[in-house]
Amino acid sequence: MPAMSYIAITLNHMRAVKAWADAEDADTRLDLRNWELEVRCRNRYFHFSPRFLARREGRIFHTQELVEAATGFIGWLPYGLLRYDLSDDKLVFKAFAAAAGLQVPAQWEAETPQGDYILKRSVGSFGYEITGPYRAGRAPARSPPEHQVGTQQQGCLFAEQFIAGDALKAWFWGRQPFFAHRQARPQVAGDGLSTLRTLVARRLGLPEADLSRAPEFAHLQDALAYQDLALADVLAAGRRAWLDFRYGRTYESEELVSRSDNQLEDLPAGARADLDRIGAVLGAELQKRFSVPVLFAVDGVVDAEGTVWWLEVNSNPMLPPDGYASIFATLFGGRG
């Protein structure tokens, strides 16, 4: 998952905070008992709450507590967890975005999709409550699982138009985009000799006998079936098959890096304009609700023409270290 290789490294957050504090002559203090950060500058001070990335029973989640399941640190923010309907329910977001003139995939009743589609639940996170993609006219192989967090409502099941392209996640502070990841679908290349089972197991670093127990196995099967392929097939030499379309599923070993992997400036002009538009629309709406800038991230797909199709907004995303300068500038003034 590219988001983990840079963002979820504690020292990268500390480096970013230190760089700003050095430049602005600010005082910072970290309480290791609760991981709260205090920042003092220009006769102002603020406390920042921590966020952690955790994994339990193969599923990723975010937490404000340093629990045993925590695997990475994902940022300090000057407020606690936020909740709003645009983030809680994907259908509410889609209706809001469409009304604002933003590009969103078509949606249909789960039983009557009108084109190539995926099945989704309107409540969910991290791409777990999704199955597919499926060809138009084909029955789905399975329904998405229900959302597993607490007693939150499960939401409704719907079909969403499948947009082929690169996964995109963009982060915003207030109305301004400051960080983006664009991720191509992971692929395997055929050699004319090896079965897809062999190629996929090799990509995942697993023995072939263990492949069916991999957490993403059902999603891999969905992706191959969409391409009219099966694990027993021998992939022709030079032919490529993609394995997943969801953000974060690269099926590669994570490389811990200190250098930012921000791809915002590498986006095509059309996609960057789409980011600016959704930032202006969502940032203005959220500032009505909270009166101050807040962090949010939006998931989308960049198609072959460079157009972004928007899927959902995240109210409590991980914070890329690149965002601290903007946050501190809002709170303390000075450079951002």
Phi, psi and omega in degrees: 000114184298331181296337182273333189294331179243314188291320187267035174247118187305316183297331177295323176292317180296320178299316183294317179295316180298318181299317179292316182298320178297317183291328186254004181056046180264158177254131179233144178221132180247123177267107183288349177289325181230000179064022174281140180251133174249132179235130178237130179197138177053045177063024174233153173215147180221148173258139182242130181271144182274159171228142180233150172265134182222161179221129178220128180053041176080000182248139180272143171208165177255148179212153176267357182250145178279072183281167182298329183281355182294136181239350181195159177259135186232024166123158173252138176227153184277020179206168179276199181291142179252147174227133172204157190296328180298330179268327184291329187228118183298327180289326176295317178298315183299319179295318179297313183295317180297319180295333179273003179083015178272153184279121176228150177295153175296155176230150182220167170301143184302330184275347187223059177294147184255008180192189174302140192209164165238156173261136182224154164260145184288344176243131179161173182206161176062019175074017181279325186269047183222141167226162181112193009279162180232147176288149177304135178088351178262140177288145179293148178288333184195163176262150179297147175293161177283155179297140189256359188270115173054220182253018182301145180301148185280341182075178183256159179268134178214163175260137179237137177307129178276120179256117178283134179163195180270139174290141180228133169233128181234138181252144183226141166247115189065236180262357191259121172290138180228354184201145178208147169240129171245124188234118174289154178295132179295143185227161166238150181250134180283153175238004180080358182236321187271143174285162176298327176302316180294315182295318181291317179299321178296319179297323181275352181070034183240152167296146181303325182294338182264357187300319183293345180264359178295140182304330185262012188302315181296323178293322176299317179296318177302314183296317180291319180298324178299329179267013181059040179235158176222161184299333181282348183287145170271123181277125183301150179301130179088344179276144179243146175233136178266155192248340184193156178241356186278145178299138175093346181264089180261340182056039176231156176295141179285136176251118182284121185229149176261346180274136181300138176253032178294126181250015184304314184284350179268355181289147175298158186303319180296317179294320179295322177296323177297321177297315180298322181293312182290328176297318179295317184290308182289320180300318179294319180295317182289329178290333172297323186277325187245353176070351180224161175297145175226162176277136169210160177229145181237135178261142179205185176230132175263116183276183185297336180271358180087009177275141178262129173255121188270141187246314183193164176242142179252125183276337183228060182282167169297151182257113172299136181306335178299343184275347185298321182300319179291319180296313181294324178297322177297319186277325187244351186080187179084204186286146179225000000 
